Amino acid sequence: MRLLSFISPSGGAARAGALLGETIIDLAAAAPLISEDAAEAPWDMLTILRGDHPDVNLAAAADIVQAVVNVIGGEDPTETPLDGFDWQAGLTIGDTALMVPIHQVRLVAPLPQVVSLREFDALVSEQTSALRQAAGYWVGHQRFPAFRFAGHTTIYGPDESVELPESGLLDCGMALGCVIGRGGRNIPVEEADACIAGYFLVNAWAIRDPLLASLRPRDFATSLGPWLVTSDELEYYRDDDGRLMLTLRLVINGREISRYNTALMRFSFGELIAFASRDTTLYPGEVFVSGVADGGCLLDLNGADGPWLNPGDEVIIECTELGHLRSPIDLMSE
């Protein structure tokens, strides 16, 4: 599945949905197709991941998608049709639409409420790592999956503008992220992949000020999206060591300036999770970021003096299997 969060044309809080072609299945609206209890439950992304409600979880979301597909194909998802369901139209229950065209809504980050954000440094070579460190920026350990906590409250979604910081020294950061769907403590490496709900693209924005970087973690902003691709859809792309073989591309103002294959990760996400869970309990909704890919930021490409991003620039991180995460750059608002 490709799960996402969106704001409906009428506004209001973010709603959870599943992408089906160029349309979005509104999971809350379509929940009555599987049970009346599910219809009355909260359907936001964090609740789905946590599975606190017995009728709201990833399996139930998959059941809803299948039920909608059955409706489109003319098959009843239940033996006894629900009262008020228009089987002929197939896309409404009463006056409530089950699906909405993606161009009619505003996508937000797939997980608008991130529980925590751990940032590793697993997509970089020793040479690039040394150059980043020489420029005054944090780097991980070569032999262990070291991480730092990054700010998890300033989260942007696809097509959402990112404002320049006060200093104007803004850099992008192409990365891959996953979100925990099943918690645990002291998780063995061989069981860690089963804890992952899915993956998305990440832009780890950074202020290019070495002094500031030494005084505080990366808490300026992070973009996630465009949707969360569940782990089962990516199993075909996993190598024998558990690493995903995906090509990430960084495009600025319409020009591809970098690409990276995630099969080159120093540590798999399973290894990252196993390390982070030592003597610590992980919870659903926690995000793990691979770290900025080798060549995935202007620091790697232009050196410590830039140039950096400017107002009017457009940064896109794209991957055939994960979609594209677009971020316009704006002036800082007064």
C-alpha positions as CSV (number, residue, x, y, z in Angstrom):
1,M,0.0,0.0,0.0
2,R,0.9,3.6,-0.4
3,L,-0.5,5.4,2.7
4,L,-0.7,9.1,2.9
5,S,-2.2,12.0,4.9
6,F,-4.2,14.7,3.3
7,I,-6.4,17.8,3.9
8,S,-9.7,17.4,2.2
9,P,-11.1,20.2,0.0
10,S,-13.4,21.3,2.8
11,G,-10.4,21.7,5.2
12,G,-10.1,20.3,8.7
13,A,-7.6,18.0,10.2
14,A,-5.4,15.7,8.3
15,R,-7.1,12.4,7.2
16,A,-5.4,9.1,6.4
17,G,-5.8,7.7,2.9
18,A,-4.4,5.1,0.5
19,L,-3.3,5.8,-3.0
20,L,-5.1,4.0,-5.8
21,G,-4.0,5.2,-9.2
22,E,-4.6,9.0,-9.3
23,T,-7.2,8.8,-6.5
24,I,-7.1,8.6,-2.7
25,I,-9.2,6.2,-0.7
26,D,-10.4,8.0,2.3
27,L,-9.9,5.3,5.0
28,A,-12.3,6.9,7.5
29,A,-15.1,7.3,4.9
30,A,-14.6,3.8,3.5
31,A,-14.2,2.0,6.9
32,P,-17.9,1.0,7.0
33,L,-17.2,-1.4,4.2
34,I,-15.4,-3.7,6.6
35,S,-17.2,-3.1,9.9
36,E,-19.4,-0.7,11.9
37,D,-16.8,-0.6,14.7
38,A,-14.1,0.5,12.2
39,A,-16.5,3.3,10.9
40,E,-16.6,4.9,14.4
41,A,-12.9,4.7,15.1
42,P,-10.2,7.4,14.6
43,W,-8.4,7.0,11.3
44,D,-5.2,9.1,11.5
45,M,-1.8,7.7,10.5
46,L,-0.4,7.5,14.1
47,T,-3.4,5.5,15.3
48,I,-3.0,3.2,12.3
49,L,0.6,2.5,13.2
50,R,0.0,2.1,16.9
51,G,-2.9,-0.3,16.5
52,D,-4.4,1.0,19.7
53,H,-7.9,0.5,18.4
54,P,-8.7,-3.1,17.5
55,D,-10.3,-2.1,14.2
56,V,-7.6,0.5,13.2
57,N,-4.3,-0.9,12.0
58,L,-2.3,-1.6,8.9
59,A,-4.2,-4.9,8.2
60,A,-7.6,-3.1,8.5
61,A,-6.3,-0.4,6.1
62,A,-5.4,-3.2,3.6
63,D,-8.9,-4.7,4.1
64,I,-10.5,-1.3,3.3
65,V,-8.5,-0.9,0.1
66,Q,-9.5,-4.4,-1.0
67,A,-13.1,-3.7,-0.2
68,V,-13.0,-0.5,-2.4
69,V,-11.4,-2.4,-5.2
70,N,-14.1,-5.0,-4.9
71,V,-16.8,-2.3,-5.2
72,I,-15.1,-0.8,-8.3
73,G,-15.1,-4.3,-9.7
74,G,-18.7,-4.9,-8.9
75,E,-18.2,-7.3,-6.0
76,D,-19.8,-6.8,-2.7
77,P,-17.2,-6.6,0.2
78,T,-19.8,-8.1,2.6
79,E,-22.5,-10.7,2.1
80,T,-25.1,-8.3,3.4
81,P,-24.8,-4.8,2.0
82,L,-24.7,-1.9,4.4
83,D,-27.8,0.2,4.6
84,G,-27.3,3.5,2.7
85,F,-24.5,2.2,0.5
86,D,-25.0,3.0,-3.2
87,W,-23.8,-0.2,-4.9
88,Q,-24.6,1.1,-8.3
89,A,-22.4,4.2,-8.0
90,G,-19.9,2.2,-6.0
91,L,-18.0,5.2,-4.6
92,T,-20.2,6.7,-1.9
93,I,-21.9,5.7,1.3
94,G,-24.9,8.0,1.5
95,D,-23.5,11.4,0.6
96,T,-19.9,10.6,1.7
97,A,-17.4,9.9,-1.1
98,L,-15.1,7.0,-0.6
99,M,-12.5,8.3,-3.0
100,V,-11.2,11.7,-4.0
101,P,-8.9,12.7,-6.9
102,I,-5.4,13.4,-5.6
103,H,-5.4,16.8,-7.4
104,Q,-8.3,18.0,-5.3
105,V,-6.6,17.6,-1.9
106,R,-3.5,18.9,-0.2
107,L,-1.0,16.3,0.8
108,V,0.8,16.7,4.1
109,A,3.6,14.6,5.6
110,P,2.5,10.9,5.6
111,L,3.0,10.9,9.4
112,P,2.2,14.5,10.5
113,Q,2.8,13.6,14.2
114,V,6.3,12.1,14.3
115,V,7.0,10.5,17.7
116,S,10.8,10.9,17.4
117,L,13.4,11.3,14.7
118,R,16.7,9.4,14.8
119,E,19.2,10.4,12.1
120,F,22.0,8.0,11.2
121,D,24.9,8.4,8.8
122,A,24.6,5.2,6.8
123,L,24.6,6.5,3.2
124,V,28.0,8.1,3.0
125,S,31.5,7.0,2.0
126,E,34.6,7.4,4.3
127,Q,36.0,10.1,2.0
128,T,32.8,12.2,2.0
129,S,32.4,11.6,5.7
130,A,35.9,13.0,6.3
131,L,35.1,16.1,4.2
132,R,31.9,16.8,6.1
133,Q,33.7,16.4,9.4
134,A,36.5,18.7,8.2
135,A,33.8,21.3,7.4
136,G,32.6,21.2,11.0
137,Y,29.5,19.0,10.7
138,W,28.4,15.8,12.5
139,V,29.3,12.5,11.0
140,G,28.6,9.0,12.3
141,H,30.9,6.1,13.1
142,Q,32.4,4.0,10.4
143,R,32.0,0.7,12.2
144,F,28.9,1.3,14.4
145,P,25.5,2.7,13.4
146,A,25.7,5.9,15.5
147,F,22.8,8.3,15.4
148,R,21.6,11.6,16.8
149,F,18.1,12.8,17.5
150,A,16.9,15.5,15.1
151,G,14.0,17.9,15.6
152,H,10.7,16.0,15.1
153,T,8.2,18.9,15.5
154,T,8.9,20.8,12.3
155,I,7.8,18.3,9.7
156,Y,6.9,19.3,6.1
157,G,5.1,17.4,3.5
158,P,5.2,17.2,-0.4
159,D,4.9,20.6,-2.2
160,E,5.1,22.4,1.1
161,S,7.4,25.5,1.0
162,V,10.5,25.6,3.2
163,E,11.5,29.1,4.3
164,L,15.1,30.2,4.4
165,P,16.6,30.5,7.9
166,E,17.6,33.9,9.2
167,S,21.2,33.3,8.0
168,G,20.0,32.4,4.5
169,L,22.5,29.4,4.5
170,L,20.1,26.6,3.6
171,D,21.1,23.2,2.3
172,C,19.1,20.1,1.3
173,G,19.8,16.6,2.3
174,M,18.6,13.6,0.2
175,A,17.8,10.6,2.4
176,L,15.7,7.5,2.9
177,G,13.5,7.0,5.9
178,C,11.4,4.3,7.6
179,V,8.8,4.4,10.3
180,I,8.4,1.9,13.2
181,G,5.1,0.0,13.1
182,R,5.8,-2.5,15.8
183,G,7.7,-1.5,18.9
184,G,10.2,-3.5,20.9
185,R,13.3,-3.5,23.1
186,N,16.6,-5.2,22.4
187,I,15.3,-6.3,19.0
188,P,17.5,-8.9,17.2
189,V,18.8,-7.9,13.7
190,E,17.0,-10.8,12.1
191,E,13.6,-9.6,13.6
192,A,14.1,-5.8,13.0
193,D,12.8,-5.6,9.5
194,A,9.4,-6.9,10.7
195,C,9.2,-3.8,12.9
196,I,9.1,-1.4,9.9
197,A,5.7,-0.3,8.7
198,G,7.1,1.3,5.6
199,Y,9.5,3.7,3.9
200,F,9.4,7.3,2.5
201,L,11.7,9.9,1.0
202,V,13.3,12.4,3.4
203,N,14.8,15.8,2.8
204,A,17.0,16.6,5.9
205,W,17.3,20.4,5.7
206,A,20.4,21.9,7.3
207,I,21.6,25.4,8.1
208,R,25.2,25.6,6.9
209,D,26.7,27.2,10.0
210,P,29.4,25.0,11.6
211,L,29.3,26.8,14.9
212,L,25.5,26.4,15.1
213,A,25.8,22.8,14.1
214,S,28.2,22.2,17.0
215,L,25.9,23.8,19.5
216,R,22.6,22.1,18.6
217,P,21.2,19.1,16.7
218,R,19.6,19.4,13.3
219,D,16.3,20.8,14.2
220,F,15.5,23.3,11.5
221,A,13.1,21.2,9.4
222,T,12.6,17.8,7.8
223,S,10.4,17.0,4.8
224,L,8.8,13.6,4.5
225,G,6.8,12.0,1.7
226,P,5.1,12.0,-0.6
227,W,3.6,8.8,1.0
228,L,4.5,5.8,3.1
229,V,5.1,2.7,1.0
230,T,4.5,-0.4,3.1
231,S,7.4,-2.8,3.5
232,D,5.7,-5.6,1.6
233,E,5.7,-3.6,-1.6
234,L,9.5,-3.3,-1.5
235,E,10.5,-6.8,-0.7
236,Y,11.4,-7.4,-4.3
237,Y,14.1,-4.7,-4.1
238,R,15.8,-6.2,-1.0
239,D,19.2,-7.8,-1.4
240,D,20.6,-10.8,0.5
241,D,22.0,-8.5,3.2
242,G,18.6,-6.9,3.9
243,R,19.4,-3.6,2.1
244,L,16.9,-2.0,-0.3
245,M,18.2,-1.5,-3.8
246,L,16.5,1.8,-4.7
247,T,17.9,4.7,-6.7
248,L,17.4,8.1,-5.1
249,R,17.8,11.2,-7.3
250,L,18.3,14.8,-6.3
251,V,16.9,17.4,-8.7
252,I,17.3,21.1,-8.2
253,N,15.6,23.6,-10.6
254,G,14.8,20.8,-13.0
255,R,18.4,19.5,-13.2
256,E,19.5,16.2,-11.7
257,I,22.6,16.9,-9.7
258,S,23.1,13.7,-7.8
259,R,21.9,10.1,-7.5
260,Y,22.6,7.3,-5.1
261,N,21.7,3.6,-4.8
262,T,20.6,2.6,-1.3
263,A,22.2,-0.9,-1.8
264,L,25.4,0.9,-0.8
265,M,24.2,1.6,2.7
266,R,26.9,0.9,5.3
267,F,24.2,-0.6,7.6
268,S,20.8,-1.9,6.8
269,F,17.7,-0.5,8.4
270,G,17.4,-3.7,10.4
271,E,20.9,-3.1,11.8
272,L,20.0,0.5,12.6
273,I,16.9,-0.6,14.5
274,A,18.7,-3.4,16.4
275,F,21.4,-0.9,17.5
276,A,18.9,1.8,18.5
277,S,16.8,-0.6,20.5
278,R,19.6,-1.8,22.8
279,D,18.3,-1.1,26.4
280,T,15.7,1.2,24.8
281,T,12.1,0.6,23.9
282,L,11.1,1.7,20.4
283,Y,7.5,2.8,19.7
284,P,5.3,2.9,16.6
285,G,5.5,6.3,14.9
286,E,9.3,6.7,15.5
287,V,11.1,7.7,12.3
288,F,14.6,6.4,11.3
289,V,16.5,8.5,8.7
290,S,19.4,6.9,6.8
291,G,21.4,10.1,6.9
292,V,22.2,12.3,3.9
293,A,23.4,10.2,0.9
294,D,26.8,10.7,-0.5
295,G,26.5,13.7,-2.9
296,G,22.9,14.3,-1.7
297,C,23.6,17.9,-0.4
298,L,25.2,21.0,-1.7
299,L,28.0,20.7,0.9
300,D,29.2,17.6,-0.8
301,L,28.9,19.1,-4.3
302,N,30.1,22.7,-3.7
303,G,32.3,22.5,-0.7
304,A,32.1,24.3,2.7
305,D,31.5,27.8,1.1
306,G,28.5,26.9,-1.0
307,P,26.7,28.3,-2.9
308,W,23.5,27.3,-1.0
309,L,19.8,27.4,-1.9
310,N,18.0,30.6,-2.8
311,P,14.4,31.8,-2.8
312,G,12.6,30.5,-5.8
313,D,14.6,27.3,-6.0
314,E,12.8,24.0,-6.3
315,V,14.3,20.9,-4.7
316,I,12.9,17.4,-5.7
317,I,14.0,14.1,-4.3
318,E,12.6,11.2,-6.3
319,C,12.6,7.5,-6.5
320,T,10.7,5.4,-8.9
321,E,9.3,3.1,-6.2
322,L,8.7,5.9,-3.6
323,G,7.4,8.8,-5.6
324,H,8.9,12.4,-5.6
325,L,9.2,14.8,-2.8
326,R,9.0,18.4,-4.0
327,S,10.0,21.4,-1.9
328,P,9.9,25.0,-3.1
329,I,12.2,27.4,-1.3
330,D,10.7,30.7,0.0
331,L,12.0,33.8,1.8
332,M,11.7,33.8,5.6
333,S,8.3,35.3,6.5
334,E,8.4,38.5,8.6
